[in-house]
Amino acid sequence: MTLARLKEILAGEYGRRVVIGVPYAWLLAFFVVPFLIVFKISFSEVRFSMPPYAPLFELTEDGAHWRAIFNLGNYHYLIADSLYIATFAYSIKVAAVSTLICLAIGYPMAYAIARARESTRNLLLMLIVLPFWTSFLLRVYAWVGLLQNDGVVNNVLLAVGLIDQPLTLLYTDFAVYVGIVYSYLPFMILPLYSNLEKHDLTLLEAAADLGARPMTAFLRITLPLSIPGIVAGCLLVFIPAVGEYVIPSLLGRSDQLMIGRVLSDEFFANRDWPVASAVAIVLLVGLLLPILVFQRYQNREIEAARR
Amino acid sequence: MSDRTIDRGAEYVRIEAVTKRFGDFVAVDQVSLSIKRGEIFCLLGGSGCGKTTLLRMLAGFETPSAGRILIDGQDMAAIPPYERPVNMMFQSYALFPHMTVARNVAFGLEQEGLAKADIERRVQEMLEIVQLRDYAQRKPHQLSGGQRQRVALARALVKRPKLLLLDEPLGALDKKLREQTQFELINLQEKLGVTFIVVTHDQEEAMTLATRIGVMNKGQIVQVGTPTEIYEFPNSRFVADFIGSVNIFEGSLVEDEPDHVRIRCEELDAPVFVSHGISAAPEARVVVAIRPEKIGMSRDRPTVTDNVAHGVVKEIAYMGDISVYLVRLDGGRMVRVTIPNTERQTDERIVWDESVYLSWQPAAPVVLST
């Protein structure tokens, strides 16, 4: 097929459907179908077999009828065992606090980059993205070396004389926050930057002209106009942080798990796929809410950009 | 183009030898101006002539590299924009997109810490004046260009500034709306007694709005005067050329008397007789500028020996109210002549390729140094 012919097909009604259809087909095959499978498993009973759960639809013993067994026990189990609720609550707390810290650190950074000279701007953005060139796992591991009792941080503090005994930094909530904030900060900075960079600076001149001091102008003009960026950044940090598995496993407490760890333990250590599926479904539904909020703001920003 | 009565009030803005450099580039070069209370002063010039930079220095967004700016006798050097008794209407209007029209207008008053009731009252009054009362709860993106312009004006005027700076106030409007808005602006200015400094590249806009015009070129003020002075008595070839259209001939003085001069131009057969004296060295090279509407056109040779030329009509542009003729003189030079279309249809009208005589009054030409 010649290139011109291909172009012709893609430009036509049929071609357009193909172009739009490909990502939808991808989503269907690799998100919707697996989701339905997991959803189905979450209503099954655990069995020591292969696969390790009971089928949802069974032939009755006489072979004449189909029988559907909907087992809500897995969900009931999540409520009954305080471990799951506590884990969910802890995960949400960790994610929320990390998100706020990311916002507090990321906003000034994004602001500074957006207001920097154009030549420096690209360099600064490069520096934000640069850590992605190293493996995520490696970077989290590096924090173990930094935070452990004879790690770099403690050694420096001891050498300076600020402390006499090494601080317990590793395997604490603190270490988890450090790890999450460190890892997800770029996801806060980038959407904030892309919002702040688009701001019309004459608006600030107009505000100053009307008598607003720089701080007032920031609070009344820049901040409200950057809300879509703030929401986008917060969701991009919060959503993956709730289900974060690697960071709490490597840096966190052993007596307080996060939901991602519970999920993986149920699947692989306990081989209780039905309960694991139920955890996954609850987690997904819980995250759906912020995703919807995100989409609403995204739509609003697209609308604002069209003006 | 008649000049409105100039309020010969006291000096309100004083610009003393102000210079602004951006690196090696001199944007504003030794500009001195005195602007009176109640004036509409237009800074007119092409893009990059420094007019906007000068305006931004008045607002406080740029700091002069040298010189002083005094507003109402007070040196503005140490005063930040948010404390100046000045408001600005931005070229892009710079309306706050997340606020309604009413909130936009109220913004400046809120900064003054006025009582809520007073703010609401003054916002309502102002929206009444600019006829936007029904649009108070709209967001800027729901308004037309003309309405946005009025919001910007209301937002700046509601603070009751003594001095309003307007950066290309009508630039974003279409022609019809622009003309209408020009007169609205003048009425508003007279009603409120605010001093306006307007930056524009549009000479028509400057002519209609201004009590006085300052023409700028390459960072310098080249002429200050009423619209009539600027148009009828330009002081340089640049101003004559920039304001309106003009036919320019180079020549040398052949007769230099206190009450008249005679100039011989290489491109004209007959000498140019000018009925006023000029100050120039004898035999000096000068420039004669004649406006197209001051040139008469006829088929028969006028009974004069000076101020006449012969040529052939090469182009005619019918503009409705006037017709523009391009006439090629016998020497090859093209001359622009405009004739008002006072009658609806005449067979007498001169057409293409006709042989014509051009003539003008002795008071018509302006003599400038080269």
Chai-1 contact restraints between the chains, C-beta under 6 A:
chainA,res_idxA,chainB,res_idxB,connection_type,confidence,min_distance_angstrom,max_distance_angstrom,comment,restraint_id
A,T202,B,F90,contact,1.0,0.0,6.0,A-B,restraint_1
A,T202,B,S92,contact,1.0,0.0,6.0,A-B,restraint_2
A,T202,B,A94,contact,1.0,0.0,6.0,A-B,restraint_3
A,L203,B,A94,contact,1.0,0.0,6.0,A-B,restraint_4
A,E205,B,F61,contact,1.0,0.0,6.0,A-B,restraint_5
A,A206,B,F90,contact,1.0,0.0,6.0,A-B,restraint_6
A,A206,B,A94,contact,1.0,0.0,6.0,A-B,restraint_7
A,A208,B,P81,contact,1.0,0.0,6.0,A-B,restraint_8
A,A208,B,Y82,contact,1.0,0.0,6.0,A-B,restraint_9
A,D209,B,A59,contact,1.0,0.0,6.0,A-B,restraint_10
A,D209,B,P81,contact,1.0,0.0,6.0,A-B,restraint_11
A,D209,B,N87,contact,1.0,0.0,6.0,A-B,restraint_12
A,D209,B,M88,contact,1.0,0.0,6.0,A-B,restraint_13
A,L210,B,F107,contact,1.0,0.0,6.0,A-B,restraint_14
A,L210,B,G108,contact,1.0,0.0,6.0,A-B,restraint_15
A,L210,B,Q111,contact,1.0,0.0,6.0,A-B,restraint_16
A,G211,B,Y82,contact,1.0,0.0,6.0,A-B,restraint_17
A,G211,B,G108,contact,1.0,0.0,6.0,A-B,restraint_18
A,G211,B,Q111,contact,1.0,0.0,6.0,A-B,restraint_19
A,A212,B,Y82,contact,1.0,0.0,6.0,A-B,restraint_20
A,A212,B,Q111,contact,1.0,0.0,6.0,A-B,restraint_21
A,R213,B,Y82,contact,1.0,0.0,6.0,A-B,restraint_22
A,P224,B,H98,contact,1.0,0.0,6.0,A-B,restraint_23
A,L225,B,H98,contact,1.0,0.0,6.0,A-B,restraint_24
A,R307,B,H141,contact,1.0,0.0,6.0,A-B,restraint_25
